Amino acid sequence: MQEVHVDNNQTAQEIYLDNAATTPMAPEVLAEMTDKLANVYGNASTLYGLGRQSHTLMENSRQVIADSIHADSDEEIIFTSGGSESDNTAITQTAHTRQALGKHIITTAIEHEAVLRPLHALEEDGFRVTYLPVDEYGRISLDDFKAALDDETILVTIMMGNNEVGSRMPIHEIGEILQDHQAWFHTDAVQAYGSLDIDVDRDHIDMLSTSAHKINGPKMIGFLYKREGVNFPSLIKGGDQEEKRRAGTENVPAIAAFATAAKILTPEAKAEKRERFHGFKNQVVQGLRDKGVDFEINGSLEGENLEHVLNLWIKGISTYVMQTNLDLAGIAVSGGSACTAGSIEPSHVLTAMFGADSPRIAESIRLSFGRQTTSAEISAFVDNVAAIVARLSHSEVK
Amino acid sequence: MQDNSKIRVVVGMSGGVDSSVVALRLKQQGYDVVGVFMKNWDDTDENGVCTATEDYKDVAKVAAKIGIPYYSVNFEKEYWDRVFTYFLDEYKKGRTPNPDVICNKEIKFKAFLDYAIELGADYIATGHYAQLTRDEDGHAHLMRAVDQNKDQTYFLSQLSTEQLDRVMFPIGDLVKPQVREIAKEAGLATAEKKDSMGICFIGEKGHFKDFLNHYLPAKAGKMMTVDGEVKGQHAGLMYYTIGQRKGLGIGGDGIDNEPWFVIGKDLEKNVLYVGKGYHNPHLYATHLSASDIHWVNTIDRGSDFHCTAKFRYRQKDTGVTVHLSEDGQQVTVEFDDPARAITPGQAVVFYSGDECLGSAIIDAAYNRERELQLI
């Protein structure tokens, strides 16, 4: 009875512009993953040949990953199930390990939920959390940061770049300031990892979270970088894998595929991506202007941004209506996280930038580009948005 | 087969078997079908968790099986403002409202229709048991369903032809067992699902008294006969409907075994009137007055005409003569034969043969010159 039948009409996305949510696997990544799934199945903790084979593959991959962020040693890389687990581990375990030194944590108002929710839980346990405000471009002020820092601060967790509006945080400056402070510095680099050149020594980063599926790797694999000397017990209790820092049999085929995805992202490849994606942003903005669509950017095209994320306020058209119409036209964009109820949770990022009463909260969409995105797809997106806007402003349905 | 692929039909999918079969049939007929689940009532729990309702999961299962995209839309605010406040106001006046009639008028065939048009719909379709015919001018006429047991034109009687012009009722030609059979053959997850209770905010459990008490403070008072004999206490006038027998708690009086019925309410004195016998004369009216008149098609029938009518859902038609006031805002409906338990707040729905002409909301019932119920 439970035969699965999914008509292509239902799922065919001709144009995928939600690469900040997840990305398709790169062909070479898929090939690596498939090969290792089929051929390297030994448990990496075992002492016989198949186990050693897995172990070697895993350790070679760990070195590739360590190099990708200029870590001093591959021992500073802990493989996890992804960004959420890395964030949870870095925050919760640090707080509990270091609470004798103080119970104050600094973060921003626009972090991902995987950072905010563990912090909310810590607040219930008596920790004090400062949420740095952002301006209308989604940026924090270093003066605010300095003012918030005190002798009780044990952890600073600030994202490298925002997933909804693409604003970048002054990671290097924060790292410099924290040089003379007890607080450990964690950054959620889940969105930034695929396009920025990361150097944990240059920026004095103590902990850093990433996820493979945002960089054309497989889902449910990521890593947490932790500088030598930064120690905490495993969030997940169990076996002694990952130097006792993360229990559970390692997913070696996914780890190998993750390394393959990371290797593709050379500094040159990332620079090329940034330039191409910046061009897409300009193409969208110019295209919508040319077609007379009334819109504004949530964030900015100027200054330092993640180039794959573009958040648009399409004035007068609800997020849900725009997103649904685009979906019916075969174009996938993000409209925030939806309840099953048909209402969309108001974005805490846009709320922090513009206030809860701003019409932008209910009338914005996010598009995000990926390696497969083409200029023709951007044109099609622009044409469709313009057509939807024209149709909706002509149909006097009220 | 006619090419319907360019005609987009947005189906209001409730997660029940009827709307599931609607979506299936339209898809089989080649339409560009889009499923939309409507959420009109907030059942979020006290932790603020935005819960996935079982119904929406069923919509997802059925839509995936049929191969159509599906979405959900939230009309909680619209429902609260346009239906629920009306519902409470009517109860406050001691009347027994019919929220489904207003929900169809204001939400399913207005807010939802508007939303569907925003999604590029040419039509919306629902799982209502009713049929439409289109006249030479292309205007829709509302007709009873083939399944007379299930006919829902009563609830659709406040819709206008302008609304119905963009509507399809694809299962109005089927009887319920056929609908279930089609769903079963197609392997739809909802094939054996129990029918819902109707009024969406009360839910399946139907703790109606508790529910109402949550919004309207109940004021207990005396239960008495028209002769002033106190028979007990009532829990609050809003909990009782004219003609109701159950829940009065009046024991036998040792004279006969005739049961007691609610025959009237006095809101000012907070008195519930009861009378003995199903055929208690106080329950029988010769005519009624009604307002909020709505005709599906604006056809001049003159100020006085004969047709049939229902005074509540699932009742046989009664022959009536309609007298419209000069301004068309009031109507007096005279019955061919006395009618029992006419209830203010319910709709009086007019029919000509199988065509539903429209309806009005009942204000008062009369026996010759005497107004009933507010005795």
Interface residues (C-beta under 8 A of the other chain):
Chain A: M1 E3 H5 V6 D7 N8 N9 Q10 Y320 V321 T324 N325 D327 L328 A338 C339 T340 A341 G342 S343 E345 R391 L392 S395 V397 K398
Chain B: V34 F37 M38 K39 D42 T44 C50 T51 A52 T53 Y56 A63 A64 K65 I66 G67 I68 P69 Y71 S72 V73 N74 E76 L113 D114 Y115 I117 E118 L119 G120 G187
